[in-house]
Amino acid sequence: MNKHYDHWLECEGTFDILACIPEEDYFWIKTADTVFYVEGGGMAKDTGTINGIEVEDIVCKDGEYYHKVKEALEGVAHMQVEVAQRIEKVQIHSASHLICGHINHKYHARTIAFFTHEDISGCEMEFDQFDESLMRQIEKEVNDYVMMDLPIDIVYPTKEEAQKHAPEEKLDHDELRAAVIGDIDYNMCGCIHVPSLRYLQSIKLLSFEKTTRGYKIYFVCGEQLLRTYGHQLSVLDSCARDLGTPQSELLQGIMKLRAEIKQLKDSEASWKQKVIDAKIQEYGSREETILCEEIDDLDVKTFTSMCSALVRTYEKGILFVCHQEDRCHVVIAHSAKVDFKANELFKEVAAEFSLRGGGNPAMAQGGGEYSAEILTKLKELAKKL
């Protein structure tokens, strides 16, 4: 058991280098001791440097430590753990013990799991029912403990002592270590903890969701709370400035903007339909029965809808191509009184220009890479018709 982990801000140390083992583009620096936390117990590994060189990874094998770095080192290892990262992750881990222990103790809901992400942490608890009111109640209760500044004691119990306090724990280690928060939580744990609850600063329960096993409860605390909420407030402030509204009225501003966007979209759709109707009428009024055209001012969905409406409304046959940047979409179709096999014509065009699609004798369509020669091909087919 690494006794350096008993002191949460022991972030510097100097130890003899026992070996420097090369592996591809890296080296494993072997030491008998370390101040770096090795990932485990739900807590991420420490970040930092040895002799000013970044530590990429750290593992423990047979009681010795191996630090992965990009340069060969010898002599002594001057270790420096990144303090800010250490503080934040230790706060989160200790807060998890407090929240889970309190829920276990008062609400008799078993801990299923706990987890940490960059901007949010959480625990999954075996509740049958959970709601907003209960979440707020638990938030107040755990913050009351933070205000009381209960100590978190690290103890090394005998097996008998551990079984007395934590009968459900697996006690399969030669040396046992427990984190104890008053009578709230007694948990076998090899992780680093804050010395007392005031170092958590504050805990905010954010939300919850139902799972197949219970409920996930999401929270932030300490430095993670300050960092996450600081970022969110900065984003909200930027949005408020862009909308020209006070931050307190941001929701109303967003709702107003949504209404305006919907109005504009409705107006756009109305004008687009008027344009399509005018195009259909213009094509329908032409003397030719077979029409051939390249169109570059419509999206594919609107284009195919227009083609379909055109042959339903007028006795026409059409060989149209819609051009959008480097892509195109071809529609070959006809009304009931115009007779040719649209699918056969489309196959001929598709084969020559590697288009994908298909259809039936009345209407066929598909798309692919644009070529100016497609329109030439369609005009040739139109002349034959």
Secondary structure as GFF3:
##gff-version 3
##sequence-region A 1 385
A	DSSP	three_ten_helix	3	6	.	.	.	ID=ss1
A	DSSP	beta_strand	12	23	.	.	.	ID=ss2
A	DSSP	beta_strand	26	31	.	.	.	ID=ss3
A	DSSP	beta_strand	48	50	.	.	.	ID=ss4
A	DSSP	beta_strand	53	54	.	.	.	ID=ss5
A	DSSP	beta_strand	57	61	.	.	.	ID=ss6
A	DSSP	beta_strand	64	69	.	.	.	ID=ss7
A	DSSP	beta_strand	76	81	.	.	.	ID=ss8
A	DSSP	alpha_helix	83	102	.	.	.	ID=ss9
A	DSSP	pi_helix	103	107	.	.	.	ID=ss10
A	DSSP	beta_strand	111	116	.	.	.	ID=ss11
A	DSSP	beta_strand	121	125	.	.	.	ID=ss12
A	DSSP	alpha_helix	132	148	.	.	.	ID=ss13
A	DSSP	beta_strand	152	155	.	.	.	ID=ss14
A	DSSP	alpha_helix	159	165	.	.	.	ID=ss15
A	DSSP	beta_strand	178	181	.	.	.	ID=ss16
A	DSSP	beta_strand	185	188	.	.	.	ID=ss17
A	DSSP	three_ten_helix	197	200	.	.	.	ID=ss18
A	DSSP	beta_strand	203	210	.	.	.	ID=ss19
A	DSSP	beta_strand	215	221	.	.	.	ID=ss20
A	DSSP	alpha_helix	222	243	.	.	.	ID=ss21
A	DSSP	three_ten_helix	247	249	.	.	.	ID=ss22
A	DSSP	alpha_helix	250	284	.	.	.	ID=ss23
A	DSSP	beta_strand	290	295	.	.	.	ID=ss24
A	DSSP	alpha_helix	300	313	.	.	.	ID=ss25
A	DSSP	beta_strand	317	324	.	.	.	ID=ss26
A	DSSP	beta_strand	327	334	.	.	.	ID=ss27
A	DSSP	alpha_helix	342	353	.	.	.	ID=ss28
A	DSSP	beta_strand	356	359	.	.	.	ID=ss29
A	DSSP	beta_strand	363	369	.	.	.	ID=ss30
A	DSSP	alpha_helix	373	384	.	.	.	ID=ss31
###
